Structure formats: C-alpha cells, structure tokens
Amino acid sequence: MEERRIDRQRYWLAHFFEDVPIGGQFPTSALHLTIATWFVVNIEESALLKSFQQKFAGLKSFELKIDGQAKLGPKKDVLANLLEPNKQITSLHKRALGWMEEIGARWAVKNPHSGADYMPHIRYREGSELVSGEVLRINSLTLVKARRREDGLRTVAAKVEFDG
C-alpha cells in the first residue's frame, strides 16, 4: 500500500532560468532546460531528497550557448531553442541517469530522450527573447514533482545551487 502512495508522484530534473523557491509551484510554461524527464521511484521522498542533495551538491556552474532554433517532437511542431552540447551538460545528464539508476527510478514517459537521444534545448516560450549565440549560465539543478495523474501543478521538491 505504501509503494502505491509513493508512486503517485513523478519527478523530473531541470534547470530553471528564473528562481522558483523550494515548495514553490510554477506553470508548465516556466522557462527551463530539462536534464532528465519524468520518472517515478518507490522510495520515501525524504530519502529521495537526501540522495538528490548528496549526488549533485558541489558541482560547478557552467555555460551553454544557444545554437539556433528547430522544430522538435514526433510531429516536428514544437519550436525549441537548441543548446550547443558541451562536456558539462553531457556530464550532468549522465550523472542524472546514474543517480536514477542508484535510486531505482523508472521512466514515467514513453520516450524519455535520454542517453544518446538527449538533446539539450529550451522549448520556445512567447516573450522569452532567447537569441542564437547567447550564452546562458547553468548554476543550479531543481528536482520537480507532480502528481502522476496530471493536474498541471508542478512543485519544486529540492534544489542544489552549483559552485561558481
């Protein structure tokens, strides 16, 4: 019975370009860079939060460059700002996948676009004013949670600030 209750939450790792405090809720349109998409775990949230802090604390901030726009998605109808892949974002994504394996996470989506399929991008948002060549600083990682049965509410469960 307890596992079933825990499994009602799903989680996701992202960097947000505007500060959202722990416990804060935000709209689905919040500007973000996904590091690992929706997953579920069968461990208590307190253990998940502790593990998250331990795994990602002490990392160094880094920069990513916007590398133009493209239409993504199965129908190629979702406009996104592509980011130039670099060693740091690849390393962060791999660390996230390793952490998910350690905690026994499993994907909550059919196509997680992870590993070799991971393409760092920021979905286009009206008024975001991101331009090709612009350099963005990645200085934190956020663990987001939401109910498995989508209600549109997303909450910051934990956040790690990077050094530098």
Secondary structure by P-SEA (a helix, b strand, c coil): caaaaaacccbbbbbbcccccccccccccccccccccbbbbcccaaaaaaaaaaaccbbbbbbbbbcbbbbbccccccccccccccaaaaaaaaaaaaaaaaaccccccccccccccbbbbbcccccccccccbbbbbcbbbbbbbbccccccccccccccccc
